[in-house]
């Protein structure tokens, strides 16, 4: 039942004593027996006898890891006739353990408690203990050497020998034993040896029917899980939230084990950096695994397998060319819509992963997502138009000319400031009254209403808030039609129209993205006449709006980084108010991006250098924190900061590169600074400007 070993291997393995051999026969049902003998400085020989159960090795390995004990050598044996296991460990205790008798008593009691639990519950309890121990371990500073895996089905009639050689990493034995248990593979015997930082393990395994493992698919699953676990545990100390990572990684391994095509994909991954990516994103949030990675599994493994995929950067033209090439293969509308949605999801996923793993910074992330949104909206709008006009006929004006139309973006999309979980705010405008040429005739209003509804229905969002189409900024909001005629647009956005002050500010970020360029110019001219008319902005109305937002969107006592006092909305409204105040005489201020607008306000001498630098610092802090909160929660709307003394806040701080104390101080300073912007009365009401050369 043993494979061939070198003489050094045989001598190095611990040997059971007569006292050890007697332990299994002394077991009562459900009992655990533990013998320990001091054999050197901080070195102990520990023999454990327990009732046989699946996952027992993972419990033992997990408890040793959680308590900081290093396994130097081990021999694990199953006594089938007694339905018991007899495991012998030679271990090294950390220097922090001074009362060894107390330690071993507590160890034995905790082991008994864990073995009274079901395997999943025991695993979850151990994860938190293991991750607490990781804080004292050094972070990996060098690439991990490949893990060597070899199967031997010739050495024993009913057992498969699994030989693994790897660099020692915390949590590997715990995670791998869990993986074998989830695969319904029994570990009958095992031998473990650590030489310096190199570990040589041999597991003698069989399936639940007491047969060796010779199915190629099952062997591939074991190999893939082993390689993935090795890489993951190597990177685990670098995770901002190791416990979260380890819990979610168990879910990933479970998926790998029960979907053989995933195992095949993972088996083909050889890139060190790609595997690091997977280990990194596992520790980001529960949402990422449950509602993002799992839904995107068809996109995940191709990204990891292609060594260049996560290093690529796309411009708007690149996106357009790539999408058009893919659309060539489609025959009908449904096929083209599916290709477009798949393209959107695949590239959104790629850009998100690049940002989450630190490959691209905030500006590049926002720019590339915005380019992707532009191309997707433009192609989807034309796709819907062609499909609908094919059914109903082309819409024409009353004089017979084709009815022009345009789609314009607002909000973060209009400002080219998209982030994680951003929605897409759009306004549909058509030229005017008329009918379609089809039978029965359809008036233009109904045609473009159907067009907007088709667009919203068929541009799929995998989850609400992530590239979710929002039409709330159209004239009259939810009470108005989805598509607006040019005349109705002009009437609503007029001095005597129904638009409120916040809508005037929202139109600062209006930008054409699809449809006819000439009609879009007319819409933008109407926008300019309304927004940049020179009429004073009603600051009192803005303050009333902010008070209502605070009452409706912010939980009392919570810090909401978007809608709370001093949140991002205060900064954005401040910049938009300045653009509106001075944009009448300075057309160069009529830009949609907040950062660009701030630069131009400074160049024009409206905002001084010191104030501009403070605003930039605040903007960066709040935008990064909002993105981090959305990544963690997968919710575009829950932007309340966790309590400063919570583990969630500590995780956010680590993710953003702060200590919890540093993040607390930076956030407090930023929100106080942001709230004070509205005290700049001279700027908001048109006081004297700083000369441009002084601003520089």
ABEGO torsion letter per residue (X at the ends): XBBBBBAAAAAABBBBBAAAAAAAAABBBGBBBBBBBBAEBGBBBBBBBBBBBBGAAAAAAAAAAAAGBBBABBBBBBBAAAGBBBBBBBBBBBAABABAAAAAAAAAAAAAAAAABBAAAAAAAAAAAAAAAAAABBBBABBBBBBBBBBBAAABAABBBBBBBBBBBBGAAAAAAAAAAAAGBBBABBBBBBBEABBBBBBBBBBAAGBBBABAAAAAAAAAAAAAAAAAAAAAAABABAAAAAAAAAAAAAAAAABAAAAAAAAABABAAAAAAAAAAAAABAAAAAAAAAAAAAAAAAAAABAAAAABBBBAAAAAAAAAAAAAABABAAAAAAAAAAAAAAAAAAAAAAAAAGABBAAAAAAAAAAAAAAAAAAAAAAAAAAAAAAAEBBBBAAGBBBBBBBBBBEAAAAGABBBGBBBBBBBBBAEBEBBABOBBBBAAAAAAAAAAAAAAABBBABBGBGBBBAAABBGEAABBABBBAAAAAAABBAABABBAAAAAAAAABBBABEBAAAAAAAAAAAAAAAAAGBBBBAAAAAAAAAAAAAAABBBGBBBAAABBGBAAAAAAAAAAAAAAAAAABAAABBABAAAAAAAAAAAGABBAAAAAAAAAAAAAAAAAAAAAAAAAGBAABABBBBAABAAAAAAAAAAGBBAAAAAAAAAAAAAAAAAAAABAAAAAGBBBBBAAAAX
